[in-house]
């Protein structure tokens, strides 16, 4: 039996979970696989015989406390008591609940600490984010760096095989984690999205649009340093409760509009369709599913040059734009993009759609091939 773990509360990992619904259609009948979903909500459309839901909230620090970890270990034991397990696939967040099982591990990376922290320390201005929220997230991450390295290394050290969600992640395995990955099998399994929409005639009313988490990884400090404030930036994905009352004036001064995260796909699709330019300022991105979704809908996308996943997807000036958002000239460059001639916008939009696969078929086909190979290698 292979166990595939995934946590899915929002964003990219939500899409990864959604993609798993049809995985058994790509595998031989009775293939020995169970998918464990750690999520804050059940998945009623998923076959409960093949998909095991574990109630889990990544915003609750109790989930990763000693007591919380033991609680989830017990749930796992109850679900799989008497089951012969050959391989457990997961990452730092989920493998912690399996470490008492004497079985091989496979690391499935959707985020890596070492390349993130290298990028994090490259931008001193990143601490601006702490002026715009309650939790001083940058200082928290800085304090947790050594612990994060140890935790990640503890689980990678047990892994016999590694999955990467992009060629950038594969390169990061080789550059940052050679002590764990050297001479180990590594596979690239692409991520995918089911968020599909045809190009519409919706009038673009949102000048600049960002959809994602409030997290230093996302490079929001670049936007907090903006000098031109005549064009509003709409943020989708922020909980307004993270913003202290005294900080609201900072958001308003910069002409920012805040919208909370939504699980309603039609709302997100509508806003993306309304955006003139989508901003992707991440300092590190293993792949960038939000970018993939925007490109598939033909949007004009601007991403920061971060030597990671976004640069796998964008060819500058052809299907989008790669800018150095740490350079003060970025605002002028974005203004020029906003004012592109209609024929040029149409060309780039068409290229964006043609460069991006939509739907889950490509991911599921590749994942099924890898799972069958792993089953052959690890089954006793």
C-alpha positions in Angstrom: 0.0 0.0 0.0 1.2 3.5 -0.9 0.0 6.4 1.2 -0.1 9.8 -0.5 -0.6 12.7 2.0 -1.8 16.2 1.0 -2.9 19.2 3.1 -5.5 21.4 1.5 -6.9 24.5 3.1 -6.5 27.1 0.3 -4.4 28.3 -2.6 -2.1 26.0 -4.5 -2.4 23.0 -2.2 -6.2 23.2 -2.6 -5.7 22.7 -6.3 -3.3 19.8 -5.7 -6.0 18.1 -3.6 -8.7 18.8 -6.2 -6.5 17.2 -8.8 -6.4 13.9 -6.9 -10.1 13.1 -7.2 -9.6 11.3 -10.5 -6.2 9.7 -9.8 -7.7 6.2 -9.6 -9.0 6.6 -13.2 -5.3 6.6 -14.3 -4.3 3.6 -12.3 -4.9 -0.1 -12.7 -8.0 -1.4 -11.0 -7.3 -2.2 -7.3 -4.1 -0.3 -7.3 -2.9 -0.2 -3.6 -3.1 3.6 -3.0 -4.8 5.6 -0.3 -4.9 9.4 -0.2 -4.9 11.1 3.2 -6.3 14.7 3.0 -5.4 17.0 5.9 -8.0 19.8 5.6 -10.3 22.1 7.5 -13.3 20.8 5.7 -14.5 17.4 4.4 -14.5 16.3 0.8 -17.9 14.6 0.3 -17.4 14.1 -3.5 -14.3 11.9 -2.8 -14.7 8.1 -2.3 -14.2 7.6 1.4 -12.8 4.1 0.8 -9.9 5.6 -1.1 -9.6 9.1 0.4 -9.2 9.6 4.2 -10.1 13.0 5.6 -8.2 14.2 8.7 -9.7 17.4 10.1 -6.8 19.8 10.3 -6.3 23.6 10.4 -2.9 25.0 9.4 -3.7 28.3 11.2 -4.0 26.5 14.5 -0.6 26.2 16.2 -1.9 23.3 18.2 -1.7 21.2 15.1 2.1 21.2 15.3 2.5 21.2 19.1 3.8 18.1 20.8 0.3 17.2 22.0 -1.3 18.0 18.6 1.3 15.9 16.7 0.6 12.9 19.0 -3.1 13.4 18.5 -2.7 13.1 14.7 -0.3 10.2 15.0 -3.0 8.4 16.9 -5.6 9.1 14.3 -3.3 7.8 11.6 -2.7 4.6 13.6 -6.4 4.1 14.0 -7.1 4.5 10.3 -4.3 2.2 9.2 -4.1 -0.4 12.0 -3.2 -3.7 10.4 -2.5 -2.3 7.0 0.7 -3.3 5.3 2.3 0.0 4.1 5.1 0.0 1.6 5.7 3.7 1.2 4.5 7.0 2.6 4.5 10.1 0.4 4.4 13.6 2.0 6.3 16.6 3.1 7.4 18.3 6.3 3.9 19.2 7.3 2.5 15.7 6.9 5.4 13.2 7.4 5.7 14.3 11.1 2.5 12.3 11.8 4.1 9.1 10.2 7.5 9.1 11.7 6.7 6.3 14.2 6.0 4.0 11.3 8.9 1.8 10.2 8.3 2.4 6.5 10.2 4.2 3.7 9.4 7.9 3.0 9.1 9.8 -0.3 9.4 13.6 -0.1 6.8 15.5 -2.2 8.0 19.1 -2.3 5.6 22.0 -2.9 7.7 24.4 -0.9 11.3 24.3 0.4 12.8 26.2 3.3 16.4 26.6 2.2 15.8 28.5 -1.1 13.1 30.5 0.6 15.3 31.7 3.4 18.1 32.5 1.0 15.7 34.8 -0.8 14.3 36.1 2.5 17.7 37.3 3.6 18.4 39.0 0.2 15.8 41.7 0.8 16.2 43.7 4.0 13.1 45.7 3.2 11.0 42.6 3.6 10.5 43.6 7.2 8.2 46.3 6.0 5.5 43.6 6.1 5.6 43.7 9.8 4.3 47.3 9.8 1.2 46.2 7.9 0.0 43.3 10.1 -0.5 42.2 13.7 1.8 39.1 13.9 5.2 40.5 12.9 5.5 37.5 10.5 9.0 38.3 9.2 10.5 38.4 12.7 8.7 35.1 13.5 10.1 33.5 10.4 13.6 34.8 11.1 13.4 33.3 14.6 12.2 30.0 13.3 14.8 29.6 10.6 17.1 27.1 12.4 14.1 25.0 13.6 12.7 24.9 10.1 16.0 23.7 8.7 16.3 20.9 11.3 12.6 19.9 10.8 13.0 19.7 7.0 16.3 17.8 7.3 14.8 15.3 9.7 12.2 14.1 7.3 14.3 14.4 4.1 17.0 12.3 5.8 14.5 9.4 6.0 13.4 9.7 2.3 14.4 7.2 -0.3 12.9 9.0 -3.2 11.9 12.6 -4.0 9.1 14.2 -6.0 9.4 17.8 -7.4 6.5 19.9 -8.6 8.7 21.7 -11.2 12.1 21.7 -12.8 13.0 24.7 -10.5 12.2 22.5 -7.4 14.3 19.7 -9.0 17.2 22.1 -9.3 16.8 23.3 -5.7 16.9 19.6 -4.5 20.2 19.3 -6.3 21.7 22.7 -5.2 20.4 22.9 -1.6 19.8 19.3 -0.5 22.5 17.2 -2.1 23.3 15.5 1.3 19.8 14.0 1.1 19.1 13.7 -2.6 22.4 12.5 -4.0 22.1 9.0 -5.6 18.3 9.0 -4.9 15.6 8.8 -7.5 13.9 12.1 -8.2 10.8 12.7 -10.4 9.1 15.8 -11.7 5.3 15.6 -11.2 3.7 18.9 -12.4 1.0 20.7 -10.6 -2.2 21.6 -12.3 -5.4 23.6 -11.9 -9.0 22.9 -12.6 -9.8 26.6 -12.4 -10.9 27.1 -16.0 -12.7 29.9 -17.7 -13.0 31.0 -21.3 -11.8 34.4 -22.3 -14.7 36.7 -21.7 -15.8 40.1 -22.7 -15.8 41.3 -19.1 -14.6 44.9 -19.0 -11.2 45.2 -17.2 -12.0 47.5 -14.3 -9.2 46.4 -11.9 -5.9 48.1 -12.8 -3.6 45.9 -10.7 -4.6 42.6 -9.1 -2.8 40.2 -6.7 -4.3 36.9 -5.4 -2.4 35.0 -2.7 -1.4 34.7 0.9 0.0 37.5 3.2 3.4 35.9 3.5 7.0 37.2 3.0 7.5 34.6 0.3 5.0 36.5 -1.8 7.3 39.6 -2.1 4.6 42.0 -1.0 7.2 44.4 0.5 7.9 45.5 -3.1 4.4 46.8 -3.4 4.6 48.5 0.0 7.5 50.6 -1.3 5.5 51.9 -4.3 5.6 55.7 -4.9 2.9 56.0 -7.6 -0.4 55.5 -5.9 -2.9 56.7 -8.6 -3.7 53.1 -9.6 -5.4 50.9 -7.1 -3.9 47.4 -6.3 -6.6 44.9 -5.3 -5.5 42.1 -3.0 -7.5 38.9 -2.8 -6.6 36.5 -0.1 -5.9 38.5 3.1 -7.8 38.2 6.3 -8.6 41.8 7.4 -8.2 40.7 11.0 -4.4 40.5 10.5 -4.3 44.2 10.0 -4.2 46.3 13.2 -6.4 49.4 13.4 -3.4 51.7 13.4 -2.0 50.1 10.2 -5.1 50.7 8.0 -3.9 54.2 7.2 -0.8 52.6 5.6 -2.9 50.5 3.4 -5.2 53.4 2.4 -2.3 55.7 1.7 -0.9 53.3 -0.8 -4.3 52.9 -2.5 -4.7 49.2 -1.6 -8.0 47.3 -1.5 -8.2 44.2 0.7 -10.5 41.2 -0.1 -10.5 38.0 2.0 -9.8 34.6 0.5 -12.7 32.9 -1.2 -13.4 29.3 -1.9 -16.0 30.3 -4.5 -14.2 29.8 -7.9 -16.6 31.9 -9.8 -15.7 35.0 -7.7 -12.0 34.5 -8.3 -12.5 33.9 -12.0 -14.6 37.0 -12.3 -12.0 39.2 -10.6 -9.2 37.7 -12.7 -11.2 38.5 -15.8 -11.6 42.1 -14.6 -7.9 42.6 -14.0 -5.8 44.6 -16.5 -2.5 43.4 -15.1 -1.9 40.5 -12.6 1.0 41.0 -10.2 3.2 38.1 -9.0 5.9 39.6 -6.8 7.1 36.4 -5.1 10.8 36.2 -4.0 10.6 32.4 -4.2 8.1 30.2 -5.9 8.5 26.5 -6.5 6.1 26.7 -9.4 3.3 29.3 -9.0 -0.2 27.8 -9.6 -1.9 31.2 -9.4 0.3 32.4 -12.3 -0.5 29.3 -14.3 -4.2 29.9 -13.8 -3.9 33.6 -14.9 -1.9 32.7 -18.0 -4.4 30.0 -18.9 -7.1 32.7 -18.9 -5.0 35.0 -21.2 -4.2 37.6 -18.6 -1.3 40.0 -18.8 1.0 38.9 -16.0 4.0 40.6 -14.4 6.3 38.5 -12.2 9.4 39.3 -10.2 12.6 37.8 -11.5 13.2 35.3 -8.7 15.1 32.5 -10.4 12.4 30.1 -9.5 9.1 28.7 -10.7 7.6 31.8 -12.3 10.5 32.0 -14.7 9.7 28.5 -15.9 6.3 29.8 -17.1 7.0 33.3 -18.5 9.0 34.2 -21.5 9.6 37.9 -21.1 7.7 40.0 -23.6 6.1 37.0 -25.2 3.5 35.5 -22.9 4.0 37.9 -19.9 6.7 40.0 -18.3 9.5 39.4 -15.8 10.7 42.5 -14.0 13.1 43.2 -11.1 10.6 44.6 -8.6 13.5 45.5 -6.3 14.4 48.2 -8.8 12.5 51.5 -8.5 11.8 51.5 -12.3 9.3 48.7 -11.9 6.3 51.0 -11.5 7.2 52.9 -14.8 7.5 49.5 -16.5 4.2 48.3 -15.2 2.6 51.6 -16.3 4.0 51.0 -19.8 2.5 47.5 -19.8 -0.9 48.9 -18.8 -0.7 51.2 -21.8 0.2 48.6 -24.4 -1.5 48.9 -27.7 -4.5 46.6 -28.0 -2.9 44.5 -30.7 0.1 43.8 -28.5 -2.0 43.0 -25.5 -4.0 40.5 -27.7 -0.8 38.9 -28.9 0.6 38.4 -25.4 -2.7 37.2 -24.1 -3.0 34.6 -26.9 0.6 33.4 -26.2 -0.2 33.1 -22.5 -3.2 30.8 -23.2 -1.3 28.7 -25.6 1.7 28.3 -23.3 -0.2 26.9 -20.4 -1.8 23.5 -20.1 -5.2 23.5 -18.4 -7.0 20.7 -16.5 -5.6 17.9 -14.4 -4.9 15.3 -17.1 -1.2 16.0 -17.6 -0.5 15.9 -13.8 -2.5 12.8 -13.1 -1.0 10.9 -16.0 2.5 11.6 -14.8 1.7 11.0 -11.2 0.1 7.6 -12.0 3.2 6.6 -13.9 5.4 7.5 -11.0 3.1 5.8 -8.5 3.2 2.5 -10.4 7.0 2.7 -10.7 7.3 3.3 -6.9 4.9 0.5 -6.2 7.1 -1.9 -8.2 10.2 -0.6 -6.4 8.9 -0.6 -2.8 6.3 -3.4 -2.6 7.5 -6.5 -0.7 
